[in-house]
Structures are given as structure tokens and as C-alpha cells.
């Protein structure tokens, strides 16, 4: 308890003192996780809609892969991506290793199955005859897709929260492909690991409290938006 109390005091001290490094790490954490979540939404929402409403051979198998991917260990994702982008890998010429871009890519791979799975479940929960009703009312294909996604917005906002929550808190993939380089790829989770490794538990607790506060703030704003939609 003493370390937690010291960590809380250290967190307030770091924030109130305007510690440049802490603010840079927190900002980098938010930027990387937000970018990965946005990309996962751009890919995952249409894919989830297609899996929910489509009727084609192999659909159940694809959904099974998606559901398995929802529980994929982040460190495994990081390892696979690292093997692709390392200098001897097929994408080694792109120079992505130990860069924020590699971290965004890893977090994108972690978040996308969650977004697809939540979107598909939300759309499947809609009345089965809703697409036919929309077509009868004169809605075109794109308009119908937009209305379906709008009706499933509560579940899709849950997908955003799940995706962001998964990537902002993960450490294995970020450490593997980013390398935890100070001033470049160090984020809150990897900074916590570094502080713990050198025995600076107060600093680690402070960074952990800042990470929790960041995750809670984003989740709270999304929850308010979600609940406002139900009024």
C-alpha cells in the first residue's frame, strides 16, 4: 500500500510539475493507440457488417477465425509482425522495425478482430427483416448499410471501447516491434516495465496511475456518447 500511495503522490507531482518526458510518453501512447483504433474501425466495421449480413461459403469459418483473433495474445501478434519487418524478413526493406508505425500496425492487428466481432454481433442482433423493410421503403444499398450501422451503433461504440482498451493497455507487442526506445517508441506500458525493472516502484506506480486515468477518460467519454444515444 505504501508504494501505491507513493505512486499516487508521484503521479500528481509529475503531472502538476509539467514533466516533459511524462507528457510526451502519455501523448505518444494516446496517439499510437488512437491511430490503431481508427484504422481498425475503418477495416473492421465494413468487414463485420459483411460477415453479419452476408451468406456465402466459408462464412462460419471466417467468423471462427475472427473470434479466435479476439483472444490472440498480443505478444504473439508482435512476434509475427516482427518476423515480417525485421531486416531479414519479407518487409525488412521498409525499415519499420523499432518505429511508431510498427507499433500502430501491431495494435491494429490486435484491435481489428475485436471490432469485427463486436460489429458482426451487433448487426446480427438487429431484426432479420430490417434490410427488406429498408429496401421496401426505398433505401438504396449504401443508405441501407448506413442505417444498419446506425441501428447497431451501441454495439459499435462498445467495439471502439474494446479495441482502444485492448491496445492502450498491451505491452508485449509494443515492446517486441517498438523496442521501447526513449523519445521514440516508449509508451506508458513499456515505461512501466522499464521503471519496474530498475526497481523504481514509485515511478512505475505513477505511470500506471496515469495510464489508468488516460484509459478511463477515453472510455468515460465514449460511454457518455453511447448512453446519450439511448436517450
C-alpha positions, 0 to 999 in steps of 0.5 A: 500500500505504501508504494501505491500511495507513493505512486499516487503522490508521484503521479500528481507531482509529475503531472502538476510539475509539467514533466516533459518526458511524462507528457510526451510518453502519455501523448505518444501512447494516446496517439499510437493507440488512437491511430490503431483504433481508427484504422481498425474501425475503418477495416473492421466495421465494413468487414463485420457488417459483411460477415453479419449480413452476408451468406456465402461459403466459408462464412462460419469459418471466417467468423471462427477465425475472427473470434479466435483473433479476439483472444490472440495474445498480443505478444504473439501478434508482435512476434509475427509482425516482427518476423515480417519487418525485421531486416531479414524478413519479407518487409525488412526493406521498409525499415519499420522495425523499432518505429511508431508505425510498427507499433500502430500496425501491431495494435491494429492487428490486435484491435481489428478482430475485436471490432469485427466481432463486436460489429458482426454481433451487433448487426446480427442482433438487429431484426432479420427483416430490417434490410427488406423493410429498408429496401421496401421503403426505398433505401438504396444499398449504401443508405441501407448499410448506413442505417444498419450501422446506425441501428447497431451503433451501441454495439459499435461504440462498445467495439471502439471501447474494446479495441482502444482498451485492448491496445492502450493497455498491451505491452508485449507487442509494443515492446517486441516491434517498438523496442521501447526506445526513449523519445521514440517508441516508449509508451506508458506500458513499456515505461512501466516495465522499464521503471519496474525493472530498475526497481523504481516502484514509485515511478512505475506506480505513477505511470500506471496511475496515469495510464489508468486515468488516460484509459478511463477518460477515453472510455468515460467519454465514449460511454457518455456518447453511447448512453446519450444515444439511448436517450 
